[in-house]
Amino acid sequence: MKFTPSEIGIDKILLDPNNYRFYDLPKSQWTRRQPQRFHEPAVQEATLKLLEHTKRYNLPELRDSILANGFVPMERIVIVPYGDSDALVIVVEGNRRVATLKALLRDHEIGALTLSEDQQNSFSNVLVALLDPEEEGVIEAERVIKGLRHIAGPQEWGAYQQAYLILELVDEEGKKLEDIAKHLGISLREAGRRYRAIRAL
C-alpha cells in the first residue's frame, strides 16, 4: 500500500455512507447506499445526520474535544479518490472526525456557533493520507486499513489507568472535571464517575 500525504479541503472529502459502523443499525435507521451516488448532497447530509444523532458514535464529545484542543491529527485521515472525479475523495478511515469538522463549520456558517479565524482555517483544510494502491487492490487495501485500525488497532487503557489520569489532572494540575471531559472527549458524567471511583480506591 502506498500513501501520499497531502492537505485537502474538508468540502472535497465525502463521508462514507456505507461505513462498517452502520451495519448493525436497524433498517429503519440505515440502509446501504449505492456507491455511484455517495456524492449527492442528500446522501451526504443523511450520513452526517446519522453520525450526529446516533448516541453510540459520541460526536458531541468529539466535538467538545476538537473545540478545546483544536484538530490534532495524531492519526491522519485516510482517503481514496472518488470514482472518476478529479476533485472529490472519500473517507476510508476517519468518518467521525470528518463529520465533526463538517458539522462545526456548518454551525458556524448558520450562526449557531462562532469559530475563530484560526479554527475555521484549521477545520477547513486537513492533513490526509491518500491511499494509492494498485488499481485492483483498492478494495482489499481499504478493508485491511479498517481492520488494522478497528480490530488490531490502538488498545484503550483499562478503567484504572483512565481514572488515574483524571485523578492526576484534578488533584495535581487543579483542572476542573468539566474541562477534563472536554479535552478528553468524554461526558462530564463519565469523568466524574471515574474520578469518584479512583478516589474511593
C-alpha positions, 0 to 999 in steps of 0.5 A, a space after each residue: 500500500 502506498 500513501 501520499 500525504 497531502 492537505 485537502 479541503 474538508 468540502 472535497 472529502 465525502 463521508 462514507 455512507 456505507 461505513 462498517 459502523 452502520 451495519 448493525 443499525 436497524 433498517 429503519 435507521 440505515 440502509 446501504 447506499 449505492 456507491 455511484 451516488 455517495 456524492 449527492 448532497 442528500 446522501 451526504 447530509 443523511 450520513 452526517 445526520 446519522 453520525 450526529 444523532 446516533 448516541 453510540 458514535 459520541 460526536 458531541 464529545 468529539 466535538 467538545 474535544 476538537 473545540 478545546 484542543 483544536 484538530 490534532 491529527 495524531 492519526 491522519 485521515 485516510 482517503 481514496 479518490 472518488 470514482 472518476 472525479 478529479 476533485 472529490 475523495 472519500 473517507 476510508 478511515 476517519 468518518 467521525 472526525 470528518 463529520 465533526 469538522 463538517 458539522 462545526 463549520 456548518 454551525 458556524 456558517 448558520 450562526 449557531 456557533 462562532 469559530 475563530 479565524 484560526 479554527 475555521 482555517 484549521 477545520 477547513 483544510 486537513 492533513 490526509 493520507 491518500 491511499 494509492 494502491 494498485 488499481 485492483 487492490 483498492 478494495 482489499 487495501 481499504 478493508 485491511 486499513 479498517 481492520 488494522 485500525 478497528 480490530 488490531 488497532 490502538 488498545 484503550 487503557 483499562 478503567 484504572 489507568 483512565 481514572 488515574 489520569 483524571 485523578 492526576 489532572 484534578 488533584 495535581 494540575 487543579 483542572 476542573 472535571 468539566 474541562 477534563 471531559 472536554 479535552 478528553 472527549 468524554 461526558 462530564 458524567 463519565 469523568 466524574 464517575 471515574 474520578 469518584 471511583 479512583 478516589 474511593 480506591 
